[in-house]
């Protein structure tokens, strides 16, 4: 999978999946946001966030390089290291 880098206010780096259903953003405070939206007109919603010092956005993007984009972008969060993965309720 590849990501498309674009500009989004509030982020020093912002890139989307090819379908634009998922995105990764890095804030100036070095917090990584994983964002989702359901359709092209919807606003982005932060689905999960973590400190870049704990797991960098670059490492996450590299992990996804040889993978296919899932229909549900939240599936990508299952690939995060356990230390930064969302907690299951």
Buried (B, 14 or more C-beta within 10 A) or exposed (E): BEBEEEEBEEBEBBBBBEEBBBBBBBBEEEBBBBBBBEEEEEEBEEBBBBEBEEBBBEEBBEBBEEEEBBEEBBEBBEEBEEEBBBEEE
